[in-house]
Amino acid sequence: MSKVVMFNLISLDGYFEGPAKWDIGWHQVDEEFNDFALQQLEQSSGLLFGRVTYQGMASYWPTTAAKEDDPHIAERMNSAPKYVFTHTLDHAEWNNTHIIKGDAASELDKIKQQPGDDLLLMGSANLAETFINNNLIDEYRLMVIPVVLGQGNAVFKVVEGMLKLKLLDTRSFANGNLLLYYSPDGG
């Protein structure tokens, strides 16, 4: 059975993007981050996306620019199985993409039952909200970027009730980023 891991880069005040869509210029991405990202991708057996994040990722990773800038990450992103939870997207051009149109929670539960490594949920705040509220996230990985945005799109928008988490591990990066690993069983 696969484990669902939610990964997001967030500001100190809890935003994963600034006020505008895809306002992520404040993300601190460097060689150390790329090494971590590649390792995380190699330990996953699939990527989970909502439609908006999927379309953003699909507009970049298959391009020549992505393959030149980040060849190892681009190769993994392009070859990994991708599951897109959508009610509006009918087909996908990006290699190895599976469109999931049914109830997101029950469809994810079916995918989790398949043998494999971690299923990595990146971005996709609306989809994450659905999975969180249905207790389908097995681990949270939040990379805190040392910046305060003051406004933007929050990682935890509408969580039903209190979400208690248990700290599993931490990792600090030379650029000031702090990666926090949590399980959802905070007691």
C-alpha positions in Angstrom: 0.0 0.0 0.0 1.3 3.4 -0.9 1.7 6.4 1.4 0.4 9.8 0.4 2.9 12.6 1.1 1.8 16.2 0.8 4.8 18.4 -0.1 4.7 22.2 -0.3 7.1 25.1 -0.1 5.5 27.7 2.2 6.2 31.2 3.5 6.6 31.8 7.3 3.0 33.0 7.3 1.7 29.9 5.6 1.3 30.7 1.9 2.4 28.5 -0.9 2.0 31.2 -3.6 1.7 35.0 -3.4 -1.4 37.0 -4.3 -1.3 36.1 -8.0 -1.5 32.6 -9.5 1.9 31.0 -9.8 3.5 33.8 -7.8 6.4 31.6 -6.5 9.4 33.7 -7.4 10.1 33.8 -3.6 10.8 30.1 -3.5 14.5 29.5 -2.7 15.6 26.8 -5.1 19.3 25.9 -5.3 21.5 22.9 -5.8 20.8 21.6 -2.3 17.1 21.9 -2.9 17.4 20.2 -6.3 19.3 17.3 -4.7 16.5 16.9 -2.2 13.8 17.2 -4.8 15.3 14.6 -7.0 15.7 12.2 -4.1 12.1 12.8 -3.1 10.9 12.1 -6.7 13.0 8.9 -6.9 11.3 7.6 -3.7 7.8 8.1 -5.2 5.8 5.9 -7.4 3.4 8.6 -8.6 2.5 12.3 -8.5 -0.9 13.6 -7.5 -2.2 16.9 -8.9 -5.3 19.0 -9.1 -6.0 20.4 -12.5 -4.5 23.9 -12.0 -1.2 22.6 -10.6 -1.1 19.9 -13.2 -1.5 22.3 -16.1 1.2 24.6 -14.6 3.6 21.7 -14.3 2.7 20.3 -17.7 3.5 23.6 -19.3 7.0 23.6 -18.0 8.6 20.1 -17.3 8.3 18.7 -20.9 9.9 21.8 -22.4 13.4 22.1 -23.7 14.1 24.8 -21.1 13.3 22.4 -18.2 15.3 19.7 -19.7 18.3 22.0 -20.0 17.9 23.7 -16.6 17.0 20.7 -14.5 17.7 17.6 -16.6 17.4 15.0 -13.8 14.3 16.4 -12.3 12.7 17.0 -15.7 13.4 13.3 -16.6 11.7 12.1 -13.4 8.8 14.5 -13.7 8.2 13.5 -17.3 8.5 9.8 -16.7 6.6 9.4 -13.4 3.0 8.3 -13.4 0.8 11.4 -12.8 -2.7 11.3 -11.4 -4.8 14.4 -12.1 -8.0 14.8 -10.1 -10.3 17.0 -12.2 -13.9 17.5 -13.2 -13.1 19.6 -16.3 -10.0 18.2 -18.0 -10.9 15.5 -20.5 -7.4 14.5 -21.9 -3.8 15.2 -21.1 -0.8 15.6 -23.4 1.9 15.1 -20.7 3.5 11.6 -20.7 2.1 9.0 -18.3 -0.9 11.0 -17.1 -4.0 9.4 -15.8 -7.2 11.6 -15.6 -9.3 10.9 -12.4 -12.8 12.2 -12.7 -14.7 10.5 -9.9 -14.9 11.3 -6.2 -11.3 12.4 -5.3 -11.3 10.7 -1.9 -12.5 7.3 -3.0 -10.4 7.4 -6.1 -7.3 8.2 -4.1 -8.1 5.3 -1.7 -8.1 2.9 -4.7 -4.7 4.3 -6.0 -3.2 3.9 -2.5 -4.2 0.2 -2.4 -1.8 -0.5 -5.4 1.7 -1.6 -4.5 4.3 1.1 -4.7 6.3 3.8 -2.9 5.0 7.2 -1.8 2.4 9.1 -3.8 3.6 12.7 -3.8 1.0 15.5 -3.7 2.6 18.8 -4.7 0.8 22.2 -4.6 -2.8 21.5 -5.5 -4.3 23.3 -2.4 -7.9 22.5 -3.3 -7.1 18.8 -3.8 -5.0 18.8 -0.6 -8.0 20.3 1.3 -10.1 17.3 0.1 -7.5 14.8 1.1 -6.9 16.4 4.5 -10.6 16.5 5.3 -10.9 12.8 4.4 -7.8 11.8 6.4 -5.9 10.6 3.4 -2.6 12.3 3.9 -0.1 10.1 5.6 2.8 12.6 5.9 3.2 16.3 5.5 6.5 17.8 4.3 6.5 21.5 4.6 9.6 23.4 3.4 9.4 26.8 5.2 11.1 29.6 3.2 12.3 32.4 5.4 10.0 35.1 4.0 6.8 36.7 5.1 4.4 37.4 2.2 1.6 39.1 4.1 -1.0 37.7 1.6 -1.4 34.9 -0.9 -2.9 31.5 -1.2 -2.7 29.6 2.1 -1.6 26.0 2.2 -4.3 25.0 4.8 -7.3 26.9 3.5 -10.4 25.2 4.8 -9.5 22.4 7.2 -12.6 20.9 9.0 -11.8 21.0 12.7 -8.3 21.2 14.1 -5.5 19.4 12.4 -3.0 18.1 14.9 0.3 17.0 13.6 3.3 15.2 15.2 6.8 16.3 14.3 8.7 13.4 12.8 11.9 15.1 11.6 13.5 18.4 10.5 16.2 19.3 8.0 17.8 22.7 7.7 19.2 23.9 4.4 22.2 26.2 4.0 20.0 28.9 2.3 17.8 29.2 5.4 15.0 26.9 4.3 13.7 24.5 6.9 12.0 21.2 6.0 9.5 19.9 8.5 8.2 16.3 8.4 4.9 15.7 10.2 2.5 12.8 10.6 -1.3 13.5 11.1 -1.4 11.8 14.5 -0.6 14.7 16.7 -2.8 13.4 19.6 
